[in-house]
Amino acid sequence: AQSVTQPDIHITVSEGASLELRCNYSYGATPYLFWYVQSPGQGLQLLLKYFSGDTLVQGIKGFEAEFKRSQSSFNLRKPSVHWSDAAEYFCAVGPTFQGAQKLVFGQGTRLTINP
Amino acid sequence: DSGVTQTPKHLITATGQRVTLRCSPRSGDLSVYWYQQSLDQGLQFLIQYYNGEERAKGNILERFSAQQFPDLHSELNLSSLELGDSALYFCASSVRGEGLYNEQFFGPGTRLTVL
């Protein structure tokens, strides 16, 4: 069965510092991978996605993520965080075959930014 | 704004009651998905509809049901409510419901509180 693990429940970084949020997945083949962000009281916004090709993908708001097949990881990075990046971040995996199109989410990582 | 709308934003009700959550997908999207976000279970897929027909089921309780109408809006019905049903319920939509993966666009959610 598909599963996603986000090892860090809560991360605190200073404004302007770099950020890396970890995501590991379990899947039988190369999955479709996603990072979503949820700001307080808001819905889920897609930051970026990986389907195939270049393993380094660029997203919105200055975020990027790197797919590493050998490590079953899809870590999210940002070189310099802003106070507005404080939110909860979810990694998700989706199927690459026909059938159920559900997303399987990790437990989320809450990001706090120190001024 | 994803283009997916959900009503109501908040719902407070008592145990044993029944509620209906409504979702309008993005214009042109044929598939609707329901997800539940709770503190203990995280974000979990409940059910998917495609062009009026049920396409996939996840961890949806028998007390819960959904349908998608000819105008493609969807309703999630929750009955015999329990305290543990308190959660944020998200609706998402995508253009297609099968084949190669379709990006899902999420609504702002309905927060259900069962007292």
HADDOCK unambig.tbl for C-alpha pairs under 7 A between the chains (distance, minus, plus):
assign (segid A and resid 42 and name CA) (segid B and resid 108 and name CA) 5.53 0.50 0.50
assign (segid A and resid 43 and name CA) (segid B and resid 106 and name CA) 6.38 0.50 0.50
assign (segid A and resid 43 and name CA) (segid B and resid 107 and name CA) 5.81 0.50 0.50
assign (segid A and resid 43 and name CA) (segid B and resid 108 and name CA) 3.96 0.50 0.50
assign (segid A and resid 43 and name CA) (segid B and resid 109 and name CA) 6.01 0.50 0.50
assign (segid A and resid 44 and name CA) (segid B and resid 106 and name CA) 5.76 0.50 0.50
assign (segid A and resid 95 and name CA) (segid B and resid 101 and name CA) 6.86 0.50 0.50
assign (segid A and resid 96 and name CA) (segid B and resid 100 and name CA) 6.49 0.50 0.50
assign (segid A and resid 96 and name CA) (segid B and resid 101 and name CA) 6.23 0.50 0.50
assign (segid A and resid 97 and name CA) (segid B and resid 99 and name CA) 6.77 0.50 0.50
assign (segid A and resid 97 and name CA) (segid B and resid 100 and name CA) 6.75 0.50 0.50
assign (segid A and resid 98 and name CA) (segid B and resid 98 and name CA) 5.54 0.50 0.50
assign (segid A and resid 98 and name CA) (segid B and resid 99 and name CA) 4.67 0.50 0.50
assign (segid A and resid 98 and name CA) (segid B and resid 100 and name CA) 6.69 0.50 0.50
assign (segid A and resid 99 and name CA) (segid B and resid 98 and name CA) 5.91 0.50 0.50
assign (segid A and resid 100 and name CA) (segid B and resid 55 and name CA) 6.90 0.50 0.50
assign (segid A and resid 100 and name CA) (segid B and resid 56 and name CA) 5.35 0.50 0.50
assign (segid A and resid 101 and name CA) (segid B and resid 97 and name CA) 6.79 0.50 0.50
assign (segid A and resid 101 and name CA) (segid B and resid 98 and name CA) 6.83 0.50 0.50
assign (segid A and resid 101 and name CA) (segid B and resid 101 and name CA) 6.97 0.50 0.50
assign (segid A and resid 102 and name CA) (segid B and resid 45 and name CA) 6.32 0.50 0.50
assign (segid A and resid 103 and name CA) (segid B and resid 45 and name CA) 6.87 0.50 0.50
assign (segid A and resid 105 and name CA) (segid B and resid 43 and name CA) 6.11 0.50 0.50
assign (segid A and resid 107 and name CA) (segid B and resid 42 and name CA) 5.64 0.50 0.50
